[in-house]
Structure formats: C-alpha cells, structure tokens
Amino acid sequence: MNIQRKPEWLRKKVNPGDQNEMRQLLGELRLNTVCQQALCPNISECFACGQATFLILGRNCTRLCSFCNVEKTLPLPVDTGEPARVAEAVARLKLSHVVVTSPTRDDLPDGGAEIYAAVVAAIRISSPATRIELLVPDFQGVVSSLKSVVAAHPDIIAHNLETVPRLYQIRNGADYHRSLEVLRNSAEMAPDIRTKSGIMLGMGELVDEVLQLLSDLRGVGCSYLSIGQYLAPSRRHFQVQEFVSLERFESLRCEAVKIGFSHVESGPYVRSSYHAGQYV
C-alpha cells in the first residue's frame, strides 16, 4: 500500500531544544512519559510548557497493539518508589492537572492497580490542589483491580476505546465491550468521578461506526472525549488509511456534544492527554 503524504495541517515541527529542561527533570527522577514512548507530535509544545503525561509501571507492554510505539518486551519488576517520584515531579512542575498512565501489565495479578492508587495518594499529600487524571488499562476486566483505583479517588478515570469494534485486531488482547465495561463500572462505582475516553481516526473506520461508538460511550456514562488523527509511528506499524479532514473532526465534535458529552476535543493533533486540564 502506498503511504499517503501528510496534509499541511499535519506537519507540526518538533524542536528538541524546547524539551531540555523537562528531560533533565525526568532523568533526575528516573521517570518515563508516554510523550516520549509514543513519539507524540505535541511533545515540544507540552514539554516547553512544563506539561508531561507520566508513564508508570515501566516502559514495556504485555500486549501487541499494532498502532502503538510502546515497547513490547518483558516488563521489569514493579518500582515501589515510583509513586513518590511522580508526586515530586508534579510538585516541582506546579501542575494544576496531571495525567498518569501506564503500559498494560497483564503479568501483574492486579494489573498495576495498587501502584496507580499509590500514585494518587502520593500526589494528594504533596500537591493537594492538583487534579488527577488516570488513563488506565482494562485490567483484563478484573473488577477488584478497578475498585482499588476508584477507591483512591482520582478526579477523572480515562480508558481509551481507540477505534471501532471492526478494527480491534489492532488492539491485540483487548475487547471493545470489556473496555466499555471499564468505563461503565467506573461511573457506577463513583458517580462523582468523571470518565473519559479517546479514539483515533484514519484507520479505516466508517462514519456510521464512529457514531455508534459515540452512542456506546454515552450509554455507559462517559463524560469526556478526545478524537485525534492516527499517525503511524513507523513503517512497521499499522499504516494510516486516511488523513481525516478538519471538517469531519468538527462534525464529529458537534455530534458528540449533541448527544451529551460534557466536553469534546476533536482535531488532527488531539491526544487523550493533550490539554487535558481544559476538559474540566
């Protein structure tokens, strides 16, 4: 298949010089970010503004999603000192809103839920005014793991559907309906905690399929939504099928707001944690 040329609106410049201060802090505290691991095109902008999405529980994922650049090798043991270091970074950066995520850790009995809860507790102590958003895996559908995360009481629990059910071969090991249940259970366990999801366009999805996905998300009580353009990290990954027009992004945003989402970000460079503080 021929790889399409990016349109003009998808040629954001990445300036390594804008990243130096953040990279120094991350290195000092031995912390990872999804910004770096996922080759996010917004990294220069966010790092220059003192924003980062922390990647806990290591850099290695136990699943083989074909769209993702996170490493797929044997995960390292859990680092129990990591929550305190994340909290220190949040305090030093004076973040008003922080997003914390992880690779999927199917090798752990609780999927890493205990460390997620510990991160929330540590941030609450050092930065009590900071809003905390957790972008969690599906924990293989184990409800007790999700309960541990909910009990820590973050401000937002996010879990990304990524794409429509027909294309779930790109999410090796995931299940569309199980992901919906993560969001449903989160909303039912703690109605005061908002739930959020994100999807990518340009993978071969049809508009009607996306509209059904939006309806499915609202059906499980999801409040916030991000819609962005999929960009293949390399030629080895699932390739972009379409560069979606700005008009379609806006049309889907309007439809999502119409059916009841509290806040929607929709555009080529939108990512689930990009400008996350604006959702609240």
Secondary structure as UniProt FT lines:
FT   HELIX           8..10
FT   HELIX           16..19
FT   HELIX           20..29
FT   STRAND          32..33
FT   HELIX           34..37
FT   TURN            38..39
FT   TURN            41..42
FT   HELIX           43..48
FT   TURN            49..50
FT   STRAND          53..55
FT   TURN            66..67
FT   TURN            80..81
FT   HELIX           82..93
FT   STRAND          97..101
FT   TURN            106..107
FT   TURN            109..112
FT   HELIX           113..126
FT   TURN            128..129
FT   STRAND          131..135
FT   HELIX           139..141
FT   HELIX           143..151
FT   STRAND          156..158
FT   HELIX           165..170
FT   TURN            172..173
FT   HELIX           176..189
FT   TURN            191..192
FT   STRAND          194..201
FT   HELIX           207..219
FT   TURN            220..221
FT   STRAND          224..229
FT   TURN            235..236
FT   HELIX           246..258
FT   TURN            259..260
FT   STRAND          263..266
FT   TURN            268..269
FT   TURN            272..275
FT   HELIX           276..279
//
